[in-house]
Structures are given as C-alpha cells and as structure tokens.
C-alpha cells in the first residue's frame, strides 16, 4: 500500500521551526543543492515569492533578516 501525502505550507513551517540548528542547516543545504540544478532558478523563485499577494510584510522582513544574517556571518 502506498500513501501519498503533501504537507501544507503551514505544516512545513511548523516542522521546520521544530528543528534544531543542525536540522535547519541541513534543510538550507538541501534547498541550495536543489537550486544549483540547472532546472531550478532561485532568482525566479524569489521573484515569484516577492510578487505574491499572499506574502505578508512580516514574511518579507523575515526573508530580509535571513539574508542579512547570511551576509554578516560569512
């Protein structure tokens, strides 16, 4: 028996927040690997996200903070 389940964005966010630093680092490592593949474009994905009417000001701020910390801690 095969069961397919697609978690909602809300469920993914909750599970991500439950991870400790190593789990979250592994998550971002895997996302980076996916976007390094020629079939995927991080630039386009970020453009789509930033133009979404569903993206809140708080989420935009969070994205900026992630970028700031990444730059600061290189």
C-alpha positions, 0 to 999 in steps of 0.5 A: 500500500502506498500513501501519498501525502503533501504537507501544507505550507503551514505544516512545513513551517511548523516542522521546520521551526521544530528543528534544531540548528543542525536540522535547519542547516541541513534543510538550507543545504538541501534547498541550495543543492536543489537550486544549483540544478540547472532546472531550478532558478532561485532568482525566479523563485524569489521573484515569484515569492516577492510578487505574491499577494499572499506574502505578508510584510512580516514574511518579507522582513523575515526573508530580509533578516535571513539574508542579512544574517547570511551576509554578516556571518560569512 
